[in-house]
């Protein structure tokens, strides 16, 4: 995941340094993140070349991070699921919706780079 490589590490750092979550909470969060990544990979895709840079890379990575943080903070499964869904929905519908034709500058730039 080229554009999303730092999302999980930086959220882990925030969980350690600002929320002071113990290692058990962090591990639990990483399992939730892995579950979201697995769901995305098996039902859509995670590679920018497959499904687009915004949706496939940063969208899935931020959904994973949201689930990780919610799980680590001890929220219910429903809240963890909603956290991931809200983030992914934003990436799909607001930032880079190539189906609906609403594409902002970063996605256009990535698409241009991909064509070259």
PDB file as gemmi writes it, atoms N, CA and C in Angstrom:
CRYST1    1.000    1.000    1.000  90.00  90.00  90.00 P 1                      
ATOM      1  N   UNK A   1       0.843  -1.181   0.000  1.00  0.00           N  
ATOM      2  CA  UNK A   1       0.000   0.000   0.000  1.00  0.00           C  
ATOM      3  C   UNK A   1       0.886   1.240   0.000  1.00  0.00           C  
ATOM      4  N   UNK A   2       1.200   1.715  -1.136  1.00  0.00           N  
ATOM      5  CA  UNK A   2       2.129   2.825  -1.301  1.00  0.00           C  
ATOM      6  C   UNK A   2       1.726   4.068  -0.519  1.00  0.00           C  
ATOM      7  N   UNK A   3       0.536   4.561  -0.716  1.00  0.00           N  
ATOM      8  CA  UNK A   3       0.128   5.804  -0.081  1.00  0.00           C  
ATOM      9  C   UNK A   3      -0.343   5.658   1.351  1.00  0.00           C  
ATOM     10  N   UNK A   4      -0.552   4.427   1.799  1.00  0.00           N  
ATOM     11  CA  UNK A   4      -1.144   4.206   3.106  1.00  0.00           C  
ATOM     12  C   UNK A   4      -0.180   3.584   4.103  1.00  0.00           C  
ATOM     13  N   UNK A   5       1.092   3.524   3.762  1.00  0.00           N  
ATOM     14  CA  UNK A   5       2.062   2.784   4.565  1.00  0.00           C  
ATOM     15  C   UNK A   5       2.219   3.301   5.990  1.00  0.00           C  
ATOM     16  N   UNK A   6       1.948   4.566   6.239  1.00  0.00           N  
ATOM     17  CA  UNK A   6       2.177   5.117   7.568  1.00  0.00           C  
ATOM     18  C   UNK A   6       0.960   5.221   8.452  1.00  0.00           C  
ATOM     19  N   UNK A   7      -0.208   4.860   7.963  1.00  0.00           N  
ATOM     20  CA  UNK A   7      -1.441   5.082   8.725  1.00  0.00           C  
ATOM     21  C   UNK A   7      -1.461   4.261  10.010  1.00  0.00           C  
ATOM     22  N   UNK A   8      -1.305   2.957   9.922  1.00  0.00           N  
ATOM     23  CA  UNK A   8      -1.358   2.098  11.108  1.00  0.00           C  
ATOM     24  C   UNK A   8      -0.226   2.435  12.088  1.00  0.00           C  
ATOM     25  N   UNK A   9       1.024   2.586  11.638  1.00  0.00           N  
ATOM     26  CA  UNK A   9       2.086   2.926  12.594  1.00  0.00           C  
ATOM     27  C   UNK A   9       1.849   4.234  13.349  1.00  0.00           C  
ATOM     28  N   UNK A  10       1.351   5.250  12.666  1.00  0.00           N  
ATOM     29  CA  UNK A  10       1.152   6.521  13.362  1.00  0.00           C  
ATOM     30  C   UNK A  10      -0.002   6.427  14.366  1.00  0.00           C  
ATOM     31  N   UNK A  11      -1.039   5.679  14.042  1.00  0.00           N  
ATOM     32  CA  UNK A  11      -2.139   5.514  15.002  1.00  0.00           C  
ATOM     33  C   UNK A  11      -1.676   4.672  16.188  1.00  0.00           C  
ATOM     34  N   UNK A  12      -0.842   3.675  15.941  1.00  0.00           N  
ATOM     35  CA  UNK A  12      -0.261   2.915  17.059  1.00  0.00           C  
ATOM     36  C   UNK A  12       0.570   3.823  17.966  1.00  0.00           C  
ATOM     37  N   UNK A  13       1.346   4.715  17.370  1.00  0.00           N  
ATOM     38  CA  UNK A  13       2.143   5.650  18.155  1.00  0.00           C  
ATOM     39  C   UNK A  13       1.244   6.549  19.011  1.00  0.00           C  
ATOM     40  N   UNK A  14       0.164   7.026  18.430  1.00  0.00           N  
ATOM     41  CA  UNK A  14      -0.781   7.863  19.180  1.00  0.00           C  
ATOM     42  C   UNK A  14      -1.410   7.069  20.320  1.00  0.00           C  
ATOM     43  N   UNK A  15      -1.744   5.807  20.047  1.00  0.00           N  
ATOM     44  CA  UNK A  15      -2.334   4.959  21.089  1.00  0.00           C  
ATOM     45  C   UNK A  15      -1.368   4.778  22.259  1.00  0.00           C  
ATOM     46  N   UNK A  16      -0.069   4.675  21.972  1.00  0.00           N  
ATOM     47  CA  UNK A  16       0.935   4.495  23.016  1.00  0.00           C  
ATOM     48  C   UNK A  16       1.229   5.794  23.750  1.00  0.00           C  
ATOM     49  N   UNK A  17       1.522   6.841  22.998  1.00  0.00           N  
ATOM     50  CA  UNK A  17       2.041   8.066  23.591  1.00  0.00           C  
ATOM     51  C   UNK A  17       0.972   9.012  24.135  1.00  0.00           C  
ATOM     52  N   UNK A  18      -0.213   9.015  23.537  1.00  0.00           N  
ATOM     53  CA  UNK A  18      -1.235   9.966  23.972  1.00  0.00           C  
ATOM     54  C   UNK A  18      -2.362   9.316  24.761  1.00  0.00           C  
ATOM     55  N   UNK A  19      -2.740   8.101  24.368  1.00  0.00           N  
ATOM     56  CA  UNK A  19      -3.809   7.401  25.086  1.00  0.00           C  
ATOM     57  C   UNK A  19      -3.261   6.456  26.147  1.00  0.00           C  
ATOM     58  N   UNK A  20      -1.966   6.175  26.108  1.00  0.00           N  
ATOM     59  CA  UNK A  20      -1.288   5.298  27.071  1.00  0.00           C  
ATOM     60  C   UNK A  20      -1.980   3.942  27.191  1.00  0.00           C  
ATOM     61  N   UNK A  21      -2.324   3.375  26.044  1.00  0.00           N  
ATOM     62  CA  UNK A  21      -2.967   2.065  26.034  1.00  0.00           C  
ATOM     63  C   UNK A  21      -1.910   0.975  26.184  1.00  0.00           C  
ATOM     64  N   UNK A  22      -2.232  -0.033  26.976  1.00  0.00           N  
ATOM     65  CA  UNK A  22      -1.269  -1.115  27.194  1.00  0.00           C  
ATOM     66  C   UNK A  22      -1.161  -2.021  25.969  1.00  0.00           C  
ATOM     67  N   UNK A  23      -0.200  -2.921  26.017  1.00  0.00           N  
ATOM     68  CA  UNK A  23       0.094  -3.772  24.870  1.00  0.00           C  
ATOM     69  C   UNK A  23      -1.072  -4.698  24.536  1.00  0.00           C  
ATOM     70  N   UNK A  24      -1.815  -5.137  25.533  1.00  0.00           N  
ATOM     71  CA  UNK A  24      -2.967  -6.013  25.276  1.00  0.00           C  
ATOM     72  C   UNK A  24      -4.039  -5.272  24.470  1.00  0.00           C  
ATOM     73  N   UNK A  25      -4.277  -4.033  24.813  1.00  0.00           N  
ATOM     74  CA  UNK A  25      -5.258  -3.229  24.080  1.00  0.00           C  
ATOM     75  C   UNK A  25      -4.785  -2.983  22.651  1.00  0.00           C  
ATOM     76  N   UNK A  26      -3.493  -2.718  22.494  1.00  0.00           N  
ATOM     77  CA  UNK A  26      -2.939  -2.505  21.159  1.00  0.00           C  
ATOM     78  C   UNK A  26      -3.054  -3.758  20.304  1.00  0.00           C  
ATOM     79  N   UNK A  27      -2.770  -4.905  20.885  1.00  0.00           N  
ATOM     80  CA  UNK A  27      -2.898  -6.175  20.145  1.00  0.00           C  
ATOM     81  C   UNK A  27      -4.334  -6.431  19.738  1.00  0.00           C  
ATOM     82  N   UNK A  28      -5.247  -6.176  20.636  1.00  0.00           N  
ATOM     83  CA  UNK A  28      -6.665  -6.346  20.329  1.00  0.00           C  
ATOM     84  C   UNK A  28      -7.066  -5.439  19.170  1.00  0.00           C  
ATOM     85  N   UNK A  29      -6.570  -4.217  19.183  1.00  0.00           N  
ATOM     86  CA  UNK A  29      -6.842  -3.279  18.104  1.00  0.00           C  
ATOM     87  C   UNK A  29      -6.261  -3.733  16.779  1.00  0.00           C  
ATOM     88  N   UNK A  30      -5.054  -4.284  16.823  1.00  0.00           N  
ATOM     89  CA  UNK A  30      -4.433  -4.783  15.591  1.00  0.00           C  
ATOM     90  C   UNK A  30      -5.219  -5.949  14.995  1.00  0.00           C  
ATOM     91  N   UNK A  31      -5.817  -6.765  15.843  1.00  0.00           N  
ATOM     92  CA  UNK A  31      -6.653  -7.864  15.343  1.00  0.00           C  
ATOM     93  C   UNK A  31      -7.885  -7.303  14.641  1.00  0.00           C  
ATOM     94  N   UNK A  32      -8.490  -6.273  15.225  1.00  0.00           N  
ATOM     95  CA  UNK A  32      -9.644  -5.631  14.579  1.00  0.00           C  
ATOM     96  C   UNK A  32      -9.235  -5.015  13.244  1.00  0.00           C  
ATOM     97  N   UNK A  33      -8.073  -4.379  13.204  1.00  0.00           N  
ATOM     98  CA  UNK A  33      -7.581  -3.791  11.954  1.00  0.00           C  
ATOM     99  C   UNK A  33      -7.371  -4.872  10.902  1.00  0.00           C  
ATOM    100  N   UNK A  34      -6.790  -5.984  11.307  1.00  0.00           N  
ATOM    101  CA  UNK A  34      -6.572  -7.091  10.372  1.00  0.00           C  
ATOM    102  C   UNK A  34      -7.898  -7.624   9.840  1.00  0.00           C  
ATOM    103  N   UNK A  35      -8.904  -7.683  10.697  1.00  0.00           N  
ATOM    104  CA  UNK A  35     -10.222  -8.163  10.259  1.00  0.00           C  
ATOM    105  C   UNK A  35     -10.818  -7.248   9.197  1.00  0.00           C  
ATOM    106  N   UNK A  36     -10.702  -5.952   9.397  1.00  0.00           N  
ATOM    107  CA  UNK A  36     -11.219  -5.000   8.407  1.00  0.00           C  
ATOM    108  C   UNK A  36     -10.440  -5.128   7.101  1.00  0.00           C  
ATOM    109  N   UNK A  37      -9.138  -5.253   7.184  1.00  0.00           N  
ATOM    110  CA  UNK A  37      -8.326  -5.443   5.989  1.00  0.00           C  
ATOM    111  C   UNK A  37      -8.690  -6.719   5.245  1.00  0.00           C  
ATOM    112  N   UNK A  38      -8.944  -7.781   5.995  1.00  0.00           N  
ATOM    113  CA  UNK A  38      -9.340  -9.056   5.393  1.00  0.00           C  
ATOM    114  C   UNK A  38     -10.676  -8.928   4.669  1.00  0.00           C  
ATOM    115  N   UNK A  39     -11.624  -8.267   5.313  1.00  0.00           N  
ATOM    116  CA  UNK A  39     -12.943  -8.069   4.694  1.00  0.00           C  
ATOM    117  C   UNK A  39     -12.810  -7.264   3.406  1.00  0.00           C  
ATOM    118  N   UNK A  40     -12.036  -6.193   3.459  1.00  0.00           N  
ATOM    119  CA  UNK A  40     -11.859  -5.354   2.269  1.00  0.00           C  
ATOM    120  C   UNK A  40     -11.173  -6.126   1.146  1.00  0.00           C  
ATOM    121  N   UNK A  41     -10.138  -6.853   1.480  1.00  0.00           N  
ATOM    122  CA  UNK A  41      -9.385  -7.600   0.464  1.00  0.00           C  
ATOM    123  C   UNK A  41     -10.254  -8.663  -0.196  1.00  0.00           C  
ATOM    124  N   UNK A  42     -11.053  -9.359   0.592  1.00  0.00           N  
ATOM    125  CA  UNK A  42     -11.852 -10.458   0.050  1.00  0.00           C  
ATOM    126  C   UNK A  42     -13.129 -10.007  -0.636  1.00  0.00           C  
ATOM    127  N   UNK A  43     -13.593  -8.814  -0.359  1.00  0.00           N  
ATOM    128  CA  UNK A  43     -14.840  -8.346  -0.952  1.00  0.00           C  
ATOM    129  C   UNK A  43     -14.660  -7.234  -1.978  1.00  0.00           C  
ATOM    130  N   UNK A  44     -13.504  -6.622  -2.019  1.00  0.00           N  
ATOM    131  CA  UNK A  44     -13.267  -5.524  -2.969  1.00  0.00           C  
ATOM    132  C   UNK A  44     -11.811  -5.561  -3.414  1.00  0.00           C  
ATOM    133  N   UNK A  45     -10.958  -4.921  -2.677  1.00  0.00           N  
ATOM    134  CA  UNK A  45      -9.542  -4.874  -3.000  1.00  0.00           C  
ATOM    135  C   UNK A  45      -8.847  -3.838  -2.140  1.00  0.00           C  
ATOM    136  N   UNK A  46      -7.528  -3.951  -2.073  1.00  0.00           N  
ATOM    137  CA  UNK A  46      -6.766  -2.989  -1.277  1.00  0.00           C  
ATOM    138  C   UNK A  46      -5.664  -2.319  -2.092  1.00  0.00           C  
ATOM    139  N   UNK A  47      -5.504  -2.709  -3.317  1.00  0.00           N  
ATOM    140  CA  UNK A  47      -4.438  -2.153  -4.144  1.00  0.00           C  
ATOM    141  C   UNK A  47      -4.957  -0.987  -4.975  1.00  0.00           C  
ATOM    142  N   UNK A  48      -4.197   0.072  -5.000  1.00  0.00           N  
ATOM    143  CA  UNK A  48      -4.579   1.237  -5.784  1.00  0.00           C  
ATOM    144  C   UNK A  48      -4.776   0.916  -7.247  1.00  0.00           C  
ATOM    145  N   UNK A  49      -3.982   0.027  -7.762  1.00  0.00           N  
ATOM    146  CA  UNK A  49      -4.106  -0.349  -9.171  1.00  0.00           C  
ATOM    147  C   UNK A  49      -5.402  -1.105  -9.453  1.00  0.00           C  
ATOM    148  N   UNK A  50      -5.955  -1.750  -8.446  1.00  0.00           N  
ATOM    149  CA  UNK A  50      -7.201  -2.507  -8.603  1.00  0.00           C  
ATOM    150  C   UNK A  50      -8.440  -1.628  -8.466  1.00  0.00           C  
ATOM    151  N   UNK A  51      -8.500  -0.911  -7.359  1.00  0.00           N  
ATOM    152  CA  UNK A  51      -9.747  -0.219  -7.013  1.00  0.00           C  
ATOM    153  C   UNK A  51      -9.590   1.287  -6.831  1.00  0.00           C  
ATOM    154  N   UNK A  52      -8.446   1.824  -7.119  1.00  0.00           N  
ATOM    155  CA  UNK A  52      -8.236   3.263  -6.987  1.00  0.00           C  
ATOM    156  C   UNK A  52      -7.428   3.591  -5.748  1.00  0.00           C  
ATOM    157  N   UNK A  53      -6.671   4.656  -5.854  1.00  0.00           N  
ATOM    158  CA  UNK A  53      -5.784   5.041  -4.746  1.00  0.00           C  
ATOM    159  C   UNK A  53      -6.554   5.425  -3.504  1.00  0.00           C  
ATOM    160  N   UNK A  54      -7.591   6.231  -3.650  1.00  0.00           N  
ATOM    161  CA  UNK A  54      -8.312   6.704  -2.464  1.00  0.00           C  
ATOM    162  C   UNK A  54      -9.061   5.565  -1.780  1.00  0.00           C  
ATOM    163  N   UNK A  55      -9.801   4.787  -2.551  1.00  0.00           N  
ATOM    164  CA  UNK A  55     -10.584   3.713  -1.963  1.00  0.00           C  
ATOM    165  C   UNK A  55      -9.697   2.565  -1.505  1.00  0.00           C  
ATOM    166  N   UNK A  56      -8.847   2.086  -2.394  1.00  0.00           N  
ATOM    167  CA  UNK A  56      -8.098   0.872  -2.132  1.00  0.00           C  
ATOM    168  C   UNK A  56      -6.980   1.034  -1.143  1.00  0.00           C  
ATOM    169  N   UNK A  57      -6.348   2.145  -1.136  1.00  0.00           N  
ATOM    170  CA  UNK A  57      -5.197   2.301  -0.253  1.00  0.00           C  
ATOM    171  C   UNK A  57      -5.541   3.089   1.004  1.00  0.00           C  
ATOM    172  N   UNK A  58      -5.686   4.358   0.864  1.00  0.00           N  
ATOM    173  CA  UNK A  58      -5.881   5.174   2.065  1.00  0.00           C  
ATOM    174  C   UNK A  58      -7.244   4.925   2.704  1.00  0.00           C  
ATOM    175  N   UNK A  59      -8.246   4.610   1.900  1.00  0.00           N  
ATOM    176  CA  UNK A  59      -9.567   4.313   2.451  1.00  0.00           C  
ATOM    177  C   UNK A  59      -9.564   3.100   3.347  1.00  0.00           C  
ATOM    178  N   UNK A  60      -8.995   2.012   2.862  1.00  0.00           N  
ATOM    179  CA  UNK A  60      -8.938   0.781   3.662  1.00  0.00           C  
ATOM    180  C   UNK A  60      -8.004   0.960   4.854  1.00  0.00           C  
ATOM    181  N   UNK A  61      -6.870   1.605   4.652  1.00  0.00           N  
ATOM    182  CA  UNK A  61      -5.923   1.804   5.759  1.00  0.00           C  
ATOM    183  C   UNK A  61      -6.529   2.653   6.870  1.00  0.00           C  
ATOM    184  N   UNK A  62      -7.249   3.692   6.530  1.00  0.00           N  
ATOM    185  CA  UNK A  62      -7.856   4.524   7.572  1.00  0.00           C  
ATOM    186  C   UNK A  62      -9.032   3.810   8.228  1.00  0.00           C  
ATOM    187  N   UNK A  63      -9.754   2.991   7.474  1.00  0.00           N  
ATOM    188  CA  UNK A  63     -10.830   2.184   8.071  1.00  0.00           C  
ATOM    189  C   UNK A  63     -10.234   1.187   9.065  1.00  0.00           C  
ATOM    190  N   UNK A  64      -9.117   0.592   8.690  1.00  0.00           N  
ATOM    191  CA  UNK A  64      -8.428  -0.328   9.601  1.00  0.00           C  
ATOM    192  C   UNK A  64      -7.967   0.395  10.865  1.00  0.00           C  
ATOM    193  N   UNK A  65      -7.428   1.591  10.694  1.00  0.00           N  
ATOM    194  CA  UNK A  65      -6.941   2.361  11.841  1.00  0.00           C  
ATOM    195  C   UNK A  65      -8.090   2.779  12.755  1.00  0.00           C  
ATOM    196  N   UNK A  66      -9.212   3.159  12.168  1.00  0.00           N  
ATOM    197  CA  UNK A  66     -10.372   3.542  12.985  1.00  0.00           C  
ATOM    198  C   UNK A  66     -10.875   2.361  13.798  1.00  0.00           C  
ATOM    199  N   UNK A  67     -10.946   1.198  13.163  1.00  0.00           N  
ATOM    200  CA  UNK A  67     -11.365  -0.008  13.884  1.00  0.00           C  
ATOM    201  C   UNK A  67     -10.366  -0.354  14.983  1.00  0.00           C  
ATOM    202  N   UNK A  68      -9.088  -0.221  14.676  1.00  0.00           N  
ATOM    203  CA  UNK A  68      -8.034  -0.517  15.648  1.00  0.00           C  
ATOM    204  C   UNK A  68      -8.158   0.373  16.881  1.00  0.00           C  
ATOM    205  N   UNK A  69      -8.345   1.660  16.655  1.00  0.00           N  
ATOM    206  CA  UNK A  69      -8.451   2.593  17.778  1.00  0.00           C  
ATOM    207  C   UNK A  69      -9.704   2.337  18.598  1.00  0.00           C  
ATOM    208  N   UNK A  70     -10.837   2.125  17.936  1.00  0.00           N  
ATOM    209  CA  UNK A  70     -12.090   1.874  18.659  1.00  0.00           C  
ATOM    210  C   UNK A  70     -11.997   0.593  19.480  1.00  0.00           C  
ATOM    211  N   UNK A  71     -11.448  -0.462  18.890  1.00  0.00           N  
ATOM    212  CA  UNK A  71     -11.301  -1.729  19.612  1.00  0.00           C  
ATOM    213  C   UNK A  71     -10.362  -1.579  20.802  1.00  0.00           C  
ATOM    214  N   UNK A  72      -9.259  -0.868  20.596  1.00  0.00           N  
ATOM    215  CA  UNK A  72      -8.274  -0.667  21.661  1.00  0.00           C  
ATOM    216  C   UNK A  72      -8.838   0.123  22.831  1.00  0.00           C  
ATOM    217  N   UNK A  73      -9.763   1.017  22.524  1.00  0.00           N  
ATOM    218  CA  UNK A  73     -10.390   1.826  23.583  1.00  0.00           C  
ATOM    219  C   UNK A  73     -11.513   1.073  24.290  1.00  0.00           C  
ATOM    220  N   UNK A  74     -11.826  -0.152  23.819  1.00  0.00           N  
ATOM    221  CA  UNK A  74     -12.803  -0.987  24.507  1.00  0.00           C  
ATOM    222  C   UNK A  74     -14.242  -0.803  24.071  1.00  0.00           C  
ATOM    223  N   UNK A  75     -14.456  -0.193  22.929  1.00  0.00           N  
ATOM    224  CA  UNK A  75     -15.822  -0.008  22.454  1.00  0.00           C  
ATOM    225  C   UNK A  75     -16.416  -1.321  21.962  1.00  0.00           C  
ATOM    226  N   UNK A  76     -17.729  -1.336  21.827  1.00  0.00           N  
ATOM    227  CA  UNK A  76     -18.427  -2.537  21.386  1.00  0.00           C  
ATOM    228  C   UNK A  76     -18.096  -2.859  19.928  1.00  0.00           C  
ATOM    229  N   UNK A  77     -18.411  -4.077  19.528  1.00  0.00           N  
ATOM    230  CA  UNK A  77     -18.174  -4.497  18.146  1.00  0.00           C  
ATOM    231  C   UNK A  77     -18.929  -3.602  17.181  1.00  0.00           C  
ATOM    232  N   UNK A  78     -20.127  -3.200  17.539  1.00  0.00           N  
ATOM    233  CA  UNK A  78     -20.928  -2.321  16.679  1.00  0.00           C  
ATOM    234  C   UNK A  78     -20.223  -0.980  16.462  1.00  0.00           C  
ATOM    235  N   UNK A  79     -19.650  -0.428  17.504  1.00  0.00           N  
ATOM    236  CA  UNK A  79     -18.935   0.846  17.385  1.00  0.00           C  
ATOM    237  C   UNK A  79     -17.670   0.670  16.535  1.00  0.00           C  
ATOM    238  N   UNK A  80     -16.966  -0.432  16.733  1.00  0.00           N  
ATOM    239  CA  UNK A  80     -15.763  -0.715  15.939  1.00  0.00           C  
ATOM    240  C   UNK A  80     -16.131  -0.804  14.464  1.00  0.00           C  
ATOM    241  N   UNK A  81     -17.197  -1.544  14.184  1.00  0.00           N  
ATOM    242  CA  UNK A  81     -17.667  -1.683  12.804  1.00  0.00           C  
ATOM    243  C   UNK A  81     -18.089  -0.340  12.221  1.00  0.00           C  
ATOM    244  N   UNK A  82     -18.824   0.441  12.998  1.00  0.00           N  
ATOM    245  CA  UNK A  82     -19.269   1.753  12.520  1.00  0.00           C  
ATOM    246  C   UNK A  82     -18.103   2.696  12.277  1.00  0.00           C  
ATOM    247  N   UNK A  83     -17.078   2.634  13.114  1.00  0.00           N  
ATOM    248  CA  UNK A  83     -15.903   3.496  12.925  1.00  0.00           C  
ATOM    249  C   UNK A  83     -15.247   3.206  11.578  1.00  0.00           C  
ATOM    250  N   UNK A  84     -15.064   1.932  11.284  1.00  0.00           N  
ATOM    251  CA  UNK A  84     -14.459   1.554  10.007  1.00  0.00           C  
ATOM    252  C   UNK A  84     -15.356   1.941   8.841  1.00  0.00           C  
ATOM    253  N   UNK A  85     -16.638   1.721   8.984  1.00  0.00           N  
ATOM    254  CA  UNK A  85     -17.590   2.007   7.904  1.00  0.00           C  
ATOM    255  C   UNK A  85     -17.666   3.493   7.598  1.00  0.00           C  
ATOM    256  N   UNK A  86     -17.695   4.315   8.617  1.00  0.00           N  
ATOM    257  CA  UNK A  86     -17.795   5.767   8.415  1.00  0.00           C  
ATOM    258  C   UNK A  86     -16.571   6.285   7.657  1.00  0.00           C  
ATOM    259  N   UNK A  87     -15.386   5.818   8.050  1.00  0.00           N  
ATOM    260  CA  UNK A  87     -14.164   6.251   7.369  1.00  0.00           C  
ATOM    261  C   UNK A  87     -14.168   5.794   5.921  1.00  0.00           C  
ATOM    262  N   UNK A  88     -14.491   4.531   5.690  1.00  0.00           N  
ATOM    263  CA  UNK A  88     -14.487   4.011   4.320  1.00  0.00           C  
ATOM    264  C   UNK A  88     -15.554   4.687   3.475  1.00  0.00           C  
ATOM    265  N   UNK A  89     -16.696   4.940   4.059  1.00  0.00           N  
ATOM    266  CA  UNK A  89     -17.771   5.631   3.334  1.00  0.00           C  
ATOM    267  C   UNK A  89     -17.319   7.023   2.904  1.00  0.00           C  
ATOM    268  N   UNK A  90     -16.590   7.708   3.769  1.00  0.00           N  
ATOM    269  CA  UNK A  90     -16.087   9.029   3.400  1.00  0.00           C  
ATOM    270  C   UNK A  90     -15.166   8.928   2.188  1.00  0.00           C  
ATOM    271  N   UNK A  91     -14.260   7.984   2.221  1.00  0.00           N  
ATOM    272  CA  UNK A  91     -13.315   7.851   1.118  1.00  0.00           C  
ATOM    273  C   UNK A  91     -14.029   7.473  -0.177  1.00  0.00           C  
ATOM    274  N   UNK A  92     -15.045   6.631  -0.091  1.00  0.00           N  
ATOM    275  CA  UNK A  92     -15.745   6.198  -1.293  1.00  0.00           C  
ATOM    276  C   UNK A  92     -16.666   7.271  -1.849  1.00  0.00           C  
ATOM    277  N   UNK A  93     -17.367   7.976  -0.977  1.00  0.00           N  
ATOM    278  CA  UNK A  93     -18.402   8.872  -1.446  1.00  0.00           C  
ATOM    279  C   UNK A  93     -18.043  10.333  -1.543  1.00  0.00           C  
ATOM    280  N   UNK A  94     -17.085  10.770  -0.770  1.00  0.00           N  
ATOM    281  CA  UNK A  94     -16.805  12.196  -0.735  1.00  0.00           C  
ATOM    282  C   UNK A  94     -15.468  12.573  -1.363  1.00  0.00           C  
ATOM    283  N   UNK A  95     -14.462  11.784  -1.123  1.00  0.00           N  
ATOM    284  CA  UNK A  95     -13.133  12.153  -1.571  1.00  0.00           C  
ATOM    285  C   UNK A  95     -12.869  11.744  -3.007  1.00  0.00           C  
ATOM    286  N   UNK A  96     -13.254  10.545  -3.362  1.00  0.00           N  
ATOM    287  CA  UNK A  96     -12.850  10.027  -4.670  1.00  0.00           C  
ATOM    288  C   UNK A  96     -13.914   9.062  -5.186  1.00  0.00           C  
ATOM    289  N   UNK A  97     -14.960   9.576  -5.763  1.00  0.00           N  
ATOM    290  CA  UNK A  97     -16.042   8.753  -6.281  1.00  0.00           C  
ATOM    291  C   UNK A  97     -15.993   8.770  -7.800  1.00  0.00           C  
ATOM    292  N   UNK A  98     -15.205   7.861  -8.356  1.00  0.00           N  
ATOM    293  CA  UNK A  98     -15.053   7.849  -9.808  1.00  0.00           C  
ATOM    294  C   UNK A  98     -16.313   7.375 -10.519  1.00  0.00           C  
ATOM    295  N   UNK A  99     -17.156   6.608  -9.824  1.00  0.00           N  
ATOM    296  CA  UNK A  99     -18.405   6.141 -10.434  1.00  0.00           C  
ATOM    297  C   UNK A  99     -19.374   7.309 -10.602  1.00  0.00           C  
ATOM    298  N   UNK A 100     -19.514   8.119  -9.547  1.00  0.00           N  
ATOM    299  CA  UNK A 100     -20.425   9.253  -9.591  1.00  0.00           C  
ATOM    300  C   UNK A 100     -19.824  10.480 -10.258  1.00  0.00           C  
ATOM    301  N   UNK A 101     -18.544  10.435 -10.540  1.00  0.00           N  
ATOM    302  CA  UNK A 101     -17.909  11.540 -11.232  1.00  0.00           C  
ATOM    303  C   UNK A 101     -17.386  12.641 -10.335  1.00  0.00           C  
ATOM    304  N   UNK A 102     -17.410  12.445  -9.029  1.00  0.00           N  
ATOM    305  CA  UNK A 102     -16.923  13.466  -8.104  1.00  0.00           C  
ATOM    306  C   UNK A 102     -15.500  13.104  -7.694  1.00  0.00           C  
ATOM    307  N   UNK A 103     -14.542  13.573  -8.466  1.00  0.00           N  
ATOM    308  CA  UNK A 103     -13.151  13.230  -8.214  1.00  0.00           C  
ATOM    309  C   UNK A 103     -12.382  14.507  -7.921  1.00  0.00           C  
ATOM    310  N   UNK A 104     -11.707  14.525  -6.785  1.00  0.00           N  
ATOM    311  CA  UNK A 104     -10.941  15.696  -6.419  1.00  0.00           C  
ATOM    312  C   UNK A 104      -9.521  15.595  -6.962  1.00  0.00           C  
ATOM    313  N   UNK A 105      -8.774  16.668  -6.851  1.00  0.00           N  
ATOM    314  CA  UNK A 105      -7.441  16.805  -7.444  1.00  0.00           C  
ATOM    315  C   UNK A 105      -6.481  15.662  -7.085  1.00  0.00           C  
ATOM    316  N   UNK A 106      -6.337  15.237  -5.820  1.00  0.00           N  
ATOM    317  CA  UNK A 106      -5.357  14.171  -5.542  1.00  0.00           C  
ATOM    318  C   UNK A 106      -5.627  12.893  -6.326  1.00  0.00           C  
ATOM    319  N   UNK A 107      -6.866  12.545  -6.496  1.00  0.00           N  
ATOM    320  CA  UNK A 107      -7.190  11.317  -7.232  1.00  0.00           C  
ATOM    321  C   UNK A 107      -6.909  11.475  -8.715  1.00  0.00           C  
ATOM    322  N   UNK A 108      -7.160  12.646  -9.235  1.00  0.00           N  
ATOM    323  CA  UNK A 108      -6.868  12.892 -10.645  1.00  0.00           C  
ATOM    324  C   UNK A 108      -5.362  12.798 -10.874  1.00  0.00           C  
ATOM    325  N   UNK A 109      -4.591  13.361  -9.955  1.00  0.00           N  
ATOM    326  CA  UNK A 109      -3.136  13.302 -10.081  1.00  0.00           C  
ATOM    327  C   UNK A 109      -2.647  11.866 -10.024  1.00  0.00           C  
ATOM    328  N   UNK A 110      -3.190  11.055  -9.116  1.00  0.00           N  
ATOM    329  CA  UNK A 110      -2.797   9.655  -9.021  1.00  0.00           C  
ATOM    330  C   UNK A 110      -3.189   8.890 -10.273  1.00  0.00           C  
ATOM    331  N   UNK A 111      -4.370   9.145 -10.804  1.00  0.00           N  
ATOM    332  CA  UNK A 111      -4.813   8.460 -12.007  1.00  0.00           C  
ATOM    333  C   UNK A 111      -3.909   8.810 -13.181  1.00  0.00           C  
ATOM    334  N   UNK A 112      -3.484  10.071 -13.253  1.00  0.00           N  
ATOM    335  CA  UNK A 112      -2.588  10.502 -14.317  1.00  0.00           C  
ATOM    336  C   UNK A 112      -1.242   9.812 -14.201  1.00  0.00           C  
ATOM    337  N   UNK A 113      -0.726   9.707 -12.983  1.00  0.00           N  
ATOM    338  CA  UNK A 113       0.552   9.024 -12.769  1.00  0.00           C  
ATOM    339  C   UNK A 113       0.450   7.545 -13.131  1.00  0.00           C  
ATOM    340  N   UNK A 114      -0.684   6.932 -12.836  1.00  0.00           N  
ATOM    341  CA  UNK A 114      -0.883   5.517 -13.132  1.00  0.00           C  
ATOM    342  C   UNK A 114      -0.879   5.270 -14.637  1.00  0.00           C  
ATOM    343  N   UNK A 115      -1.445   6.199 -15.413  1.00  0.00           N  
ATOM    344  CA  UNK A 115      -1.499   6.046 -16.863  1.00  0.00           C  
ATOM    345  C   UNK A 115      -0.132   6.178 -17.503  1.00  0.00           C  
ATOM    346  N   UNK A 116       0.766   6.949 -16.885  1.00  0.00           N  
ATOM    347  CA  UNK A 116       2.088   7.192 -17.472  1.00  0.00           C  
ATOM    348  C   UNK A 116       2.977   6.062 -17.210  1.00  0.00           C  
TER     349      UNK A 116                                                      
END                                                                             
